[in-house]
């Protein structure tokens, strides 16, 4: 424990920066194990409104079933329709927030101005906080230099979904009014309650991404074409986040003994899948593993878990996938996903969720490249070579902090 010295200074065993799902999950698991842990966020009690989803096999055993808003078999449409093998689980954000219980005395309201070192953080109001271990879960900052995912959606009663039947992971059909030579977007449809459905137009990734105005217009056109008329009073969801991590998280190597810098988790630590934007499931699954190690006084082992060679190799390979998506011509995107959804389920799982399976990810990418049109295969192979011969990620230019700790 770091000695508490100086006015406004608080000492703890573990200091967690950022109270999004990744940070709050870790703080909750730490305090449940009796660790003296404190969370820092500008608005630590702020409710969550985003839609969080994961595959059924990713749900942590410690997460109670009451946090599930809906589970459904899900389909995809690229050039043809595909039934995906695994059930898709959507979490209720309010219930998830409540389940990750954190008492008020474990929270500090404030914005981080500087992470001084691996043990000390300075807040914007001048307070200094100290801990044996600092864990940074503040997310990846938005920047024009970073690829981003954007989306606009509305929540509809099930009886007002017109010709939209069931749940859709990706629906790339060209009925959203976008020109054929424009950046494409897809429809995402999932249950958010027994009687309500989220219908969302999504730009999977762009640098820059499609803006809200364009996505809203495409969504309205698509819904009209499928027999859905909006009334104007629907609950609307907006999504915008960087799919690339902070530069130091992306390029940092390190082994189990490297603990001279804070532990980076969640999107900030490169946990997010750069080609899909998914990060909540692996962050929840990691939270308990990290809590066990930190409760045992083994921060070096926690660092090794986050930065091991397998994870770094997977990140390199998935960065190649991101590069491919950014380089695809508009008509190549549905073709790419047609080939992806034709892969065997085990290959799809490895690429989407195998965070420590570099061989499985590489095999999925190789099989995918082998079935693409030669033009797209050349592009995918070139992207892979580019990613493997330079550090993962890129230095962020004109970074601006987002609304996290």
Secondary structure, 3 states (H helix, E strand, C coil): CCCCCCCCCEEEEEEEECCCHHHHHHHHHHHHCCCCEEEEECCCCCCCCCCEEEEHHHCCCCCCHHHEEEEECEEEECCCEEECCCCEEEECHHHHHHHCCCCHHHEEECCEEEECCCCEEEECCCCEEEEEEEEECCCCCCCCCCCEEEEEEEEEEHHHCCCCCCEEEEECCCCCCCCCCCCCCEEEEEEEECCEEEEEEEEEEECCCCCHHHHHHHHHHHHHHCCCCCCCCCCEEEEEEECCCCHHHHHCCCCCCCCCCCEECHHHHCCCCCCCCCCHHHHHHHHHHHHHHHHCCCHHHHHHHHHCHHHHHHHHHHHHHHHHHHHCCHHHHHHHHHHHHCCCHHHHHHHHHCCCCHHHHHHHHHHHHHHCCHHHHHHHHHHHHHHHCCCCCCCCCCCCCCCCC
